[in-house]
Amino acid sequence: MREYVLCLLAAAAVTYLLTPPVERLARAWRIMAPVRDRDVHDTPTPRLGGLAMLGGLLAGLLLASKLPKMGSVFEGGQTPIALLSGVLVIVALGVIDDKWGLDAPTKLAGQVLAAGLMAFQGVAIIWLPIAGTFVLDPLTSVLFTVLIVLISINAINFIDGLDGLAAGIVAIAAGAFFAYSYLLSVEFGFERATLATLVSVLLVGMCIGFLPHNLFPARIFMGDTGSMMLGLLLAAGTITLSGQVDPSAVAGGTLFPTLLPILLPIAVMAVPLVDLLLAVVRRTRAGRNPFAPDKKHLHHRLLEMGHSQMRAVLVMYAWTGLIAGTAVAVAFVPLGYAVVGFAVGLSILMWIVRSPRSAQRAEVVQIAPGRGTGTRG
């Protein structure tokens, strides 16, 4: 555990320190998010924050490679190389999109390329819980992996609509996934130094390091450079964990023997996945491109209900934490306790969501006069 904490702190520190220089670089290159009708921010804001996150990722991986107890992650070197190749492609794609803007088909092609590079080099889903354990053939494995990565990338990209929203949700999701993968290793005696666990803890560090610059009012946005990279890394952690787990080895006890390694990532990413699904259905029914932007995402609806921007972000954090935390709890505690905890949390959250006006009035009393509102991160 100590090694993971060190890697988290390294990723957080490097991301935090790199973000101001990246902000200045974005201003110099004029990579700015303009103010549009569908946006919440009211002043042009630098994007490209994903480059600082990339620095945090590389620092964390470099430190991990030098720690004796993390050596098994890098043995052979093939899987980390596969991960980095996908990351570099998606970051390059994001930088181009943040600077010049790309149409949806071009962006999708770049995402497929990044996912395919990882899948062909071994970061791939190799089994599904069908009739016990169904091992996929190589081609099906690659295609299914690419699909999962695309869904994850675009789910995080879609949810990136308020200051600090995407980074906070990914930090919570990655933290829950880290807890699951580490506790699974402890309980069943698996290798504790795994790429899935390392990627998860580095994601937490990267997001924690970026959030001080991105919380309302944000000084810099992560841009597509950051949101697509975070989505790809979340998917990669999920895929590498499912690849290392032998379903028969976790049978019995309170764990679902084959389903949980597949279902947990869905639960952990429930909020961005639901937002993605609703957006695709909404736009398709309206005869529009599923990737065409609009102002009807879950966070926009919270703002329409009267929640302030910061409160809407905190509500989204709470939903993510409740669902992800319950999913992890189901794996390691009796189901009844997890259900009771979820029910209590759900009741509290429903009350908070339905009572924005009184909370907003309380917030206004604490805000100094003349404070501006409205940036998007």
N, C-alpha and C positions, 0 to 999 in steps of 0.2 A: 504493500500500500504506500509506503514512503516514496518509492520510485514514481508512482503515479502522481502523488502530490507535488513532487519536484517538477515533473513534466508539465503539470497544470500551471504551476506558478511561472515556469519559464515561458509558456505560450501566452499567458495573460500579460506578463511584464513586457515581452517583446511587442505584442500587439498594441498595448497601451502606449509604449514609447514611440512606435513607428507611426501611429495614427496622425499626430500633428504634422510631421514631414509629408506624409501622403496627402493631407489636406492642402498643404501649400503647393504640392505638385499638381493636384487636381485644379487648383485655381490658376496656376501658371499655364497648364494645358487647356484651360477653359472646359474642363469636364465637370459641368454643373447641371444640377437638376432644375430645369425651368419650372415656373409656376404654371400649372395647367388647371382646367376646370375640375378634373377628377382628383387633383391632389389636395392634400390638407395643408401643406406648408405654404407660407405666404411670401417667402423670399428665395431667390436662387441659392442653392446650397451645393457645396462640393460633394461629388460622389467618388467612388473608387476606393472606399474604405476596405474593400476586400483585399487590396494589396497588403495592408497592414496585417490582416488576418493570415494571409499567406505567409508572411514573415514569422508570425507566431507559430504556425503549423510547422514550418521548417526548423525553427529553433527547438521546438518540443521533440520533433523526430530526431534531430541531431543529438540532443541531450540523452534521449532514450537509447540511442545506439551506443553511447559511451558508458551506460550503466550496466554493470555485470549481470544483474538479475533480469534485465530486459533483452539479453542477447538472443533468446530463442525467437523473438519477434523478427529479427533480422537475419536469421540463419537461412542461407540460400539466397536471400535478398530479392527473390522474385516478386513476392506479394507487395512489399513496400514500393518497389519500382513500379509495379502495376498501378498502385494507388497514386503515386506521384505523377505518372504519365497522364492519368485521367484528370488530376487536379490542374496540371499545367495547361492542358488543352482548354479546360472549362474557364480558367482564369484569363487566358488569352482571348477567348470568345467574349468574356464579360467586359474586358477592357475595351475591346473594339465596339461592343454594343453601348457601353457607357459613353464613349466618345462620339461615335457617329450614328448609332442606332442601327439595328438590324431588323429586317422583316422576319416574321414568325417562321417561315420555312427554312431560312438560313440559320436562324438560331437553333431550331430543332435539329437540323443536320449536324451542327457543331456539338450539341448535347449527345446525339447518337454516337458521334465519333469518340467523345470522351468516355462514354459508358462502354462502348465496344472495345476500346483499348484496354480498359480494366478487365473486362470479361474474358477477352482472348488470352490475357496473361494470368488468369487464375482467380481473379476476384469475381466469382460467379456463384449463383445458387445451384447446388448440385442435387438437391432432393426436395420433394414435396410430400406433405402428409396425406397421400392418397393410397388407400388400401394398405395401411401400415406406413411403409416408407417407399416412395417411388423415386428411383434414381433417374435423373434426366440424362438424355443423350447430349453429347457436346453441343450440337447446334441449338437444340431447345434450351439448354442451359444458358447459352449466350443471349439468345433472343429474350428469354424471360428476365434475365438480369438487366438487359438494356431497358426493358419496359419498366422495371421497378425503379431503376435509377432516374429515368425520365419523369416518372410520377413524383418522386421525392424532390427532384430539382425544381419542378414547376410548382409544387405545393409550397415550398419555402419562398419561391419567387413571388407567388400570388399573395402570400400573407405579409410581405414586406411593404406595409402601407402606412404605418405610424412610427413615430420616433421610438426606437428601442424594441419594437414589437418582434421582428424576426429574430434578432440576436437573443432576446430573452427567452423566446419559445424554444429555440434550438438549444440554448443552455440547459433549460429544464428537461427537454426531451433527451438530450445526450447524457445528462446526469442520471436520469432514470435508467437509461440503457446501460450506463456504466455500472450502476448498482446491481442490475440484474446479471450482467455478464460476470462481474467479479464475485458476487455471492454464489452464482452457479458454479464457478470454479472452486470456491471454498467448500461448498456442500458436497460436491461430487468428486473432488480431488483432481479436477482438470488442471492443465497448465494455466497458471495465473497471469503470466506475461503473454498476452495475445494482442494481435493487431486490432481486433474489435474493441477491446477494453482501452487500449492506448488511443485509438482514434476518438473514442467517446470522451475520454478525459481531456484530450487536446481541444476538442470542440468546446467543451465547457470553458477551458482557459481562454481560448480565442474570443469567445463571446463576452466573457467577463472583462477582458482587457479592452474590448471595443465599446462596451456599453457606457462607460463614463463620458465618452465623446458623442454618443448617439442618443442618449436619453433626452427627453423633452426639456428644453428646446435643443434639437440636435445641431451640432456644428458640422457634421459630416454624415453622409449616408454610405452604407456599404455598397450600394449599387448592385447591378446584376453580377458584377465581379464577385461580390461577397455572397449574395443570396444563392446563386447557382452553385458556388463552391460548397457552401454549408449543406445544401440539399444533396450534393454528390457524396460528401463525407458521411452524412447520416446514413445514406443508402449503403455505402461501402462498409460501415461498421456493422450494419444489419446483416449484410451478405456474408461477411467473413465469419461472423458468429454462427450463423446457421450452417456454414460449411464445416466448422470445426466440431459442432455438437453431434454426437451419435445419439439419435432418438432413443434407442434401446437402453442407453446408459442412464437416462434420466427418467425411466419408467418408474412408477410407484411414487409413494409419498404424496405431497401436495402439488407436485408439478404435473401439468398436462404433458404426457410423455412425448408427443410429437408436435402438437399444435402450437404450444407456447412460443418456441423460438421464431415461429412465423407470425403469430398473432400479436406478440408484444410490440414489435416495431409499428404495427398499424395503430395500436392503442397509444403508444408514445407520440405518434405524429397525428393523432386523431383530429386536432383542431385545424392544422393546415390542410389535411386531406379532405375534411368535410368542406372547408372553404373552397378548395379546388373543385370538388365534385359539384357543389352548388353553382359555382361560376360557369362550369362547362354546361350544365343542364340549363341554366338561365340564359346563357348566350345562344346556345343551340336552339332552344325553343323560340327565341326571338329572331332566328334566321341570321345570326351573326357568327363571326369567327370565334371559336371557343377561346382563343388567345387574345381577342380584342379587349382592351382595358375598359373598365367601368367603375362606378363608384357605389357598388352594392355589395361589397365584401362584408364579412361579419363585423370587422372593426368599424366600417362605415355605418352599419346599422346601430351599433352601440352609440356612436356619436349622434345619430339621428334621434335616439331615445333620450338624449340629454346628458350623457356621460361626457366628462371632460376628456381630453386626449390622454392624459396620464392615467386617469381612472379606467378608461377603455383598455389601455395596454395592461394594466394590473388585472383587470377582469379576465383578459385573454390568457395571461400568465396563470391565473388561478385555475381556469378550465384545463389548461394543459397539465398543470401539476396534479390536479385531482384525478384525471383519467390515467396519466402515466403512473402516478403513485399507486393507484389502485391495481393497475395491471402488474406492477412489480410485487405488490403485497400479496396478490393472489398466488404468486409463484412460491411464496415462502411462509405464509401464515394460513390458518384455517379460513376457508371461504367465507364463513359467516362473519368473521371480524372485518374482512375486506369489504363485504357488502354493507355492513353497518356504517363503516367509515365513509364509504362512498355516498350512502344515503344522507348522512349528516352534512357532508361537504356539499352535496348537490342542493340540499335545502337552503343552506346559507348562500350559495352562489345565485340561486334563483331569486332569492330575496334581494340581493345586491343588484342584480341585473334589472329587476323591476322597480327599483327605487333610486333612480339616478338624480332626481331633482333635489331632494333633501341633501344628498351627499355633495352635490355640486355647490349648493348654497354654503355648506360648511367649508368647502375648499376656498370659495371666494373670499370669505372672511380672513383667511390666512394669507392671501396673495396681496402683495404690495400694489398700490395704485400705479397705473401706467404700464403694467407688465403685458407685453405682447403675447399673442397666442398664435399657434398654428405653424408647425413645421412637420415635415414628413421624413421618416427614416427608414 
